[in-house]
């Protein structure tokens, strides 16, 4: 899948053993991702009681990898003979490392702090995405983006 601003993608939804193909706008994927991220925070907070955060993050990564391999195999997308080009593979690897570092920090914060506050601060990642996308991807800075960023920051502050 590439960038398709405002468009829709052909989505493969795996439900039990049935694979349903239907057009779905990107915003539904984003909302589903946000809902699952909310569950991740709650499940992690409960699971981190009396467990080392680094070990818990490692277990989570192993479980995620196994789950994703099963999903990729079930939809016919697991093909090690067709790896992405070097540049794409490098940035996918960097994304994986950044995600691992993010979750090491997130689990450490969840172990020590209240879930709503930790999650609110974690969601300020949107602000970093905005800045990084302006610096590295050429995204145009707009006043609408500034207002959105300020509201996200204010929301995070209010939830701390």
N, C-alpha and C positions, 0 to 999 in steps of 0.2 A: 504494500500500500504506500502510495506517495502522498504528498500534500495535495489536498483538494479542498481549498477554502470554500465553505458554503455548499459544497456538493455532497454527494452521498456515495457510499461504497457498497459493494456487494458483500454482505456480512454472512459469515458462517456461524450459526449458533448451535452449540452442541448441548443437547438436552437428553440426558440418559444416553441411549444409543442412536437417537434420531438426529440427523443433521438437516437443519432447515436453512435454505438459502433465501434471503430476502434483502431488498434495498433498505438501508438504515442510515440516517444522517449521522455525521460525526459527533454531533452534540449528544446523541443518545449513548454513544460509546464513552464520551467524557463524563456524563452523569453516572453511568454504571461504574466507571472507574472510581469516581468520587465516593459512591456508596460503598464499594468494596474497600476503598482506603479507610473509610470510617470504621468498617468492621475489623480491618486489620488492627487498627489502634485499640479497639475494645478487646479483641481476642488476645493481643500482645500484652496489654496491661494485666489481664487476668493470668495469662500464662507465665509472666515474668516473676510471679511471687516465688521466692526461694530458688531462683534459677539465675545463673550468671548471664549477663546480657550478651556477651560475645558468643558464648555457646548457644544461646537461644537464637541469635541471628544466624549463626552457622546452620543450625538445624532447620530454620525457616528457609534458608537458601537451598538446602538439599531437597526439602519437600517441594519447594516451588519448581526446582529443576525437574524433579521426577514427574510432577503434575504436568508441566509444560511439554515434556517429551511425550507423555501419553496423549495429550491434546493434539500435538503436532502429528503424531503417528495416526491418530484416529481420523484426522481430516486430510491426510496425505501430504503434509507439508514438511516432513522431516526427511531431508535429503542431504546427507553429509558430503555427497559427491558434487553438490552444486552450491558451494560456499560463496558468500558475497565477495566482490573484489576487495583487494587489500585495504583500500581507504575506508570502505564501508565496514569491513571487519574490524579495523582499528577503532573506529568510532563506536561501533556496537560494544567492543571490549571496554572502551573508556566509559561508556554509559553503564555497563555492568559494574565496573569498579566504583564509579560515582554512586550508583544505587546501593552498593554494599556499604560504602562509607556513610551514606545517608541513613541506612537502617541501623548501623552500629551506633550512630549518634542518637537516632530516634529511640532505640530500645534502652539506651543508657538514660535518656531523659525520661522515658516512660516509667522506668524503675524508680526514679526519684521524685517525679512530679505528677500532678493531676492530669489525667488523660485529656480533658478539654483544653487546658492551657498548653500542654505539649503539642497537641494537634493544631491548635490555632497558630502557634509559632511555626510549626512545620509547614503550614499552608502558605506562609509568607514566601515559600519557594517560588510562588507566582511572581513575586517582585524580582527575584533573581533571574527567572526566566525572561522577564521583560527586559532587564538590563543586558543580560547575555545575548538575547536575540537582537537587540539594537546594535551591540558591539560586534557580534560575530556573524549574524545572519542578514544584516541589512534591513531589519524591520524598521518601519517608519515610526518615529515617536510622535504621538498625538496627545492633545489635551485630554481626550477621552481616556486614553491609556493612563495618563497621569492621575486623573480623578479615580479611576478604578484601582490603581495602585495605592493611592492614599486611603481609599475606603477599606481595602484589604488590610493595610497596616493598622488603621484605626480599629477594625474588627478584632485583629489579633491582640492589640493592646487592651481592649475591653474584656477579652476572654482570659487574660492572664490573672 
